[in-house]
């Protein structure tokens, strides 16, 4: 701090309190009685009640200025913070706050900025949906869960985004398509529909029109009051995107006791079911001297001369193996089933 003050003194870095104000948005929140309230720090000029301004993509007229104790003030000079009321919408933290002479001027600037933002968003959506998604799926790259985050305060939204992005692993992650302060609006729903996103609201709710759009476009909107509940649901969604592990379980064991060669069919294995059961659609492995020599499916399963759907332990049966005629007495046959095991994010990180 001493070095900063020394440099400012030597370089004669002084603000001009008589010019139109410029400031930086530090925090934004929604107040039930006042609407959008933004904390700004004036960097030059003097901000007064009644000034027309542009902040990021939003515009407005300063209706009220409040100090750090929520007491009304008429103006605020350089280097001082204040809470400003009168925004058309919620600006983002870090946006520049600039005062202009007329309301028409600020509306034109804000409209042009919003138009540029919409065009940029459209290009990003088009690129992602047409070019990148199928490419990523083919290459097996990172799978992303697209989210739109809305909250009652910019600080809360930023904390939520940071917390959710920490859940990412080398296989799955979170993509924040858009974040902002205020109620869930129709534009949020349309953006979610275009990008396949889920809308998460923290201490905010969708308006009536947004709910109608969401029902029509099948957009999922979820509202939370506790960050950890939101984090838990997103974690479950990411775990659902993980490719499951596949495990082979042995559900039956057969012993080949005799073989029969049928010219029209091939080699028939006369087997005894030692344990478990075997079904016509079962996957099997043929073992000889403890080593696997073949794996595949059953061509036919018979009990005596009749087709059988299932043969259980303690009974004999005849098997025709699809594409395998090299079956010998004394071979073993394992009946297997492939089970998909759900993975967790912790396993994905490991």
N, C-alpha and C positions, 0 to 999 in steps of 0.2 A: 504493500500500500504506500509506503514512504517513497519507493522508487517511482511509482505511478504519479504521485503528487509532485515529486521533483521534476519529472519529465514534463508534466503539464505546465508547471511554472516556468521552466526554461523555454519551452516551445510556445508559451503564451496561448495555450489551448483554452479558449474561453467561449462560452455560449453567448448568443445574442438574445436577451430576453424580450426584445421589441419586435422580433419577426414572427411569422406564422409558425406554429408549433410543429415539431417532429418528435415522435416518441417510438418506443418499442413495446410491443405487447408481451407481458411476462406470464400472465395467467388468465384464463377465461373460465367462467362458471355461469350456471343458470340460476337466477334468483327468482323465487316464486312471485314476489311482488314487483320486482324491477325488470325482469327479463334477463337479457345477456348483460353481464357485468364483466368488464375486463380490467385487469390491473396493468397500468402502463407506467413506464418511466420516461419522463420528458428528457430528450437529449439536446434540444435546441428550441428557442422561442418560448412562448408562454401559452399554455392551453387554457381556454376560457369556456365557460358555459355558453352554449349557443353556437360554437364553432362547427362547421361542416367538415367531415373528415372521411378518409379512405383508410381501411386497415386490411391489408391482404386483398381478399375478394369481397369484403364487406364494406358498407358505407353507413353513414348515419349523421346525426346531429347530437352534440353533447347536451343531454337533457339535465344530467346531474353529475357533479364531481364530488367524490368522497375521499376523506383522508384515511390514514391507517386505522383510525378509531371509528370509522363509519359516520363521521360528522361532515355535513355539507360544506363545501368551500366554493369560492367563485372562480378561482384560477390556480394554476400550479406552474411553477417556473422550472428552469433547467436543473437536472440532477435530482429532481424530486419525484416520488411515486404518487399515484392517485388511482382511484377506482372510477372508471368512466362508464356511464349508462347512456344508451341511445343507439345501439348497434342494430342494423337490419338483420344480422345473423352472427353466429359465433366465429370470430377470427381464430387463427392458430397462434400458439405461443411462438414468439420470434418474428411475427409479422410486423412490418413497418406501419406506423400510424402517422399519417400526414394530413395536415389541415389545409383546406382550399377555401376559395372565396365564396363559391355558390353551390347550392344543392344540385343543380343540374350537372355541374362539372364532376362532382363526386359520384353521381349515379352513372354517368357515362364511363368513367374510369373503371368503376366496379363491374359494370356490365361487360366491358371489353375483357377484363381479367377473367370473369366467369366463363365467357365464351372460349377464351384460350385454354382454360383448364378443362372444359368439356371436350374440346378437340383433342387435347393431349390424352385425356382418359380414354377416348374412343380409339385412338391409335394404339394405345397400350392393350386395350381389350381385344382389338382385332388381331394384333400380333400374337397375343397369348393364345387366343382360341383357335386361330387358323394355322399358325405355324409351329408353335412350340409344344402344345399339349401332346399331340400324337407322337412328335419326335421324342419327347421325354419318356413317354410310355414305352416306345420301341427300344430306347437305349437303357431303360431301367434306371433312370436318374431319380433325383430327389422328388418325392411326391409332396405336394403342398396343399394345405387346407386353406382356401381363400376366406378371409373374414373381413367384415366391416364393423368397426368398433365405434359406438356412440356412447357418450357419458355426460355427466352433469358438470364436470370441471376438466379443464385441459390437463391438469396435473394427474388426475385419476386415469384419464385415457392413456397418457404416456406411460404411467406405471403398469397399466394392464397390458399394453402392447409389449413392453419390455419383458414382463413376466411370461406372457404366452410364447414369445420368441425364444425364451430360454428352454422351452420344451423340445426344441428341434433336435433331431438326431441326424445321422448320415443318410437315413432312408426317408424320413418324413419331416415336415416342417410346417410352419404357419406363414402364410402370405397376407400381410395387411393391405388389402386393396384400397381401403379408405378409412380414415378416422376423423372424428370431429366431436364438437360439443353441441348439445341440444337434442331435441326429440327426434326419433326416427321419422324421416320424411319420405315423400313419394320418390324423390330423386335417389335416395338411398336404396329403396326397394328396386327401382329400375336398374340401378347399377349392380345390385346383387343378382338380379335375374340375368343380366348380360354376362356376368363373370362367374355365375354359379357359386356365389358366396353365401355364407351364413351371416346374419346380422346379430350382433351381440350388443345389448343395451345395458348400461350400468347406471342405475338410479334414473333412467329415462324410459319413456314408453312411446310407441308409435302413435301418430295421430290417426283419426278415423279414415282418412283417404289412404294413408300408408297401409293400414290394415286391409282395406279393400284390394289395393294393388297386390299385397302379399298373398292374399287368398287366390287371386286370379292368376298370379305368376308362380304359385307354389314356392314362395320364398320363406325360409325358416327364420323367424324372429324370436330370439330368446332374451328375456330380461332378467337381470340379476341385481341383488343388493349386497352380495358378498363376493369379493374377488375370488376367493378360494373355491366357491361353487362353480364359477365360470371356468376357472383353471381346470377343475376336475372334469367337467364335461368336455372341454377341448382335448384334454389328455386321453379320455376314452375314445374320442373321434379319431385322434392320431393313431392310437393303438389299433383301431379298426382298419386303418389304412395300411398297416404293416402286413407284409406277406407272412402267412402262418408257417410254422415249422411242420414238416410232414414226418410222421412216425409210423413204422410198420409194426403191427402187433400180430403175433402168431395165435390164431384162434382154433387151429386144428392140426393134427399130425396123423399122417397115414403111412402105412408100410406096404410096399409092393411085394406081394407074395407069389404072383404068377403073371406071365405075359402071354397074350394071344395075338397072333398076326392075322388080320382080316384083309384080304387083297383089296377090297373096295374101300376100306376105311383107313387102315394103318394098324399100328400096334395098340392093342387094348391092355391096360394095366389093371390086373385084378388086385384090389387093395383091401386092407383092413383098417378101419378108422380106430386108431389107438386112443385119441383124445379129441375133445372138441367136436366139431362138425364140419362138413363140407357142403357147399351149395353150388348150384349149376353156374352161377355168375361169379364164383370166387376167384381171386387171384392166388396163384400157387407158385411154389419154388420146388424144383427137383434137386435133391441132394444125393450125392454118391460119395461114400467114404468121408462124410462130413463136409464136403465141398459143394457149392452150388454150381450146377452145370447148365441149368436152364430156368427161366422164369416166364410165366405167361398166364393164359386163361384155359379154361376147360372147353373142349369141343362138345362132349356129351358126358352125362352122368347117369348110370343105370344101376338098378337093383335087380339082379338076375337079368331078365330080358325087357324089363319095363323102365321107361325113363323116370328119373327121380329128381325132385326139386331140391332135396336135402337128405343127407345121410349122416346120422349121429354116431357117436362113439359106441363101439361094441358090435358094429355091423360091417358087412362086406359090401363092396361096390366095384363097379367097373368104370374106368376112366379112359377117355380119349383126349389126349393133349393136343391143343392147336399148334400145328407145325413142329411137333416133336414125336419121333418114332423110336428114338434110342433110349428105351426104358428097359431096365433089367431088374431081375429079382433081387431083393435086398435093398433097393433104392428107398429113400424116404421122401415123402412129399409134405411140405409145410403149407398150410392154408393161412394166408395173410390178409390183413385188412389195413388200409392206409388211413390213418387218423390225422386230421389237421389240428395242431396245437396252437392256440392263440398266444401271441407274444406280447410282452410289455415294452414300454419305452426304455426301461432300465436294461432289458435284454438286448434291445436294438443298439444302445450306446456301447454295451460290452462287446 
